[in-house]
Amino acid sequence: GKPMIWVDGEKRELTPEERARLEARLQEAQKRIAAETARINSPEFRKQIADAQQKAQEELNSPEFKQRMAEAQKRIAEAQAKLNSPEFRKQIEDAQKQACEAARKINSAEMQKQIEEAQKQVEAATARVNSPEFQKQIEEAAQASAKVNSAEIQKQMAEAQKQIADALAKMKAEDETMQKK
């Protein structure tokens, strides 16, 4: 029979060009398979495999590898001993008890009441901060601060300090005059 192909759900014969391309690809694939088979069966490849196996065997039998394996087995045994130890089991039990106790406390009515109370306090503080009265107090404080820092107040303060300094100097001079007599 003639080679057939399915295209868009319909079965049809290959065109001569399609058939030629298909045969060329098949021949190329057969050549590659033959080349790889020849390479795999070659004495060089077989020697590479044998050398690699021997090297791996030597590595597995080396004192260094055996020591690394012994150390790894020792660490595994130590870890298993620790996991199976009464002390470790007690630590796990204690941690589980603490987790249960914490969960019980968090879910307790007392804790829920404390959380609700804290939320109410936050809401009350937020309402107070946002209240018109508090905003007015803030504004008045800002205005008072601005007045204290105004040039007029600064000038009055400087004059008062000068008057005090003059009065102190006059008192000192009078005191010195009194002491000379």
C-alpha positions, 0 to 999 in steps of 0.5 A: 500500500501507499503511505497515508497521512492524516491532515485536519481529520482527513486521511490522504496519500502522501505527495511525492515531495512529502514521501521523499522528505519522509524517506530521507529523514528515515534514512538519516535516522537509520544512519544515526542509529547505526553509528550510535550502535557501532559506537556502543559496540566499539572496543573503545567505548567498552573500554571506557565503560570498563574503566569507569566501572573499575574507577567507581569500584576503586572509589567505593573500596577506598579507605577515604570512602569507607571512612566517610560512610562510617562517619555518616552512619555514626551521625545517623545513629547519633541522630536516631538515638537523640530522637529516641531519647527520653530527654528529647521526647520530654522536650517534645511533650513540654513543647506540645503542652506549652503550645496547648496552654498558649492556645487555651489562653488565647481562646479563653474568655478572659483573653477575649475580654482583654482583647475586646477591652483593648479594642474599646480603649483604642476606639475611644482614644481614636474618637477622642483624638478625632473629636472637634473638642480635641482638634480645637485644643490642638489648634489653641495650643498651636496658636499659643505656641505661635504667640510665645514664639512671635516677634512681639513676645520675644521683644517683650521678653528681651525688654523684661530681661534688660529691666531685670539686669538693670535692676540687679546692676543698680542693686549691686551698685547700691550695695557696694556704696553701702558697704563703703560707708 
